């Protein structure tokens, strides 16, 4: 393979690491089927590996991948349509659905919608968390099983049953209305923090951390906080806590990739341009006269790090 081809391959791998779960979230919204969307995602990246060395990396790779995945799904449905009239109608509908790059703000929100689908109250709590970690974080079944202290087949069955429930119950792919939002907030905040923790201390991979997950968790928390008509102490407290934790991200590993302990990191930070958000900055995320577990947690960590 030429040097240019190697560069394109590296670019595809980078985009897969950083964007594949967002592409999957949008494909699930468009296709309404987890398994079909996952197959379409793999086919879209296979198409990228074939096309991009020839045509170059598109200006908006994520929109290109969503569009390619949708067309691949249409092809799959057309093959199945010989035996199923419903899938023929779905294929016709998808073929007439365009993916416009101007709709990127909607694509940005698809991951938050996916979390609410995975955390729907119709699903058991353990299935909610397992499905979110699989579909939103992209963790392997074995990694999720280790977190649950159970076996991979058990987790796989939970995920399969959860997907079937979402399909059979026709659970809508949407953020709930305000009247339902607060009732479903706690579990969503919980899984967002799990996403952050997986990035803050990665359970797999070469690096000790995964900044793509920590930054994505912070972005989702901001989106969620913006949805609420009034400041919520749990949501804003979680956001403050993650921002505080993330502020030390650059100091958590040495130049050799080794973990730097907190008491060493504080001295090391004095020689860097890093800035830690201390109490004055955190106060704007913390409504007065309210108490919350995550707000208290943020304050405790602030007294330690600042």
Secondary structure, DSSP 4 states (H G I P E B T S, - for coil): --HHHHHHHHHHHHHHHHHHHHHHHHHHHHHS-HHHHHHHHHHHHHHHHHHHHHH---SSHHHHHHHHHHHHHHHHHHHHTTT-HHHHHHHHHHHT----GGGHHHHHHHHHHHHHHHT-TTS-HHHHHHHHHHHTS---HHHHHHHHTS-HHHHHHHHHHHHHHHHHTT--SSPPPHHHHGGGHHHHHHHHHHHHHHHHS-SSSSSS--HHHHHHHHHHHHHHHHHSSS--HHHHHHHHHHHHHHHTGGGSB-TTS-B--HHHHHHHHTTS------HHHHHTTS-TT---HHHHHHHHHHHHH-
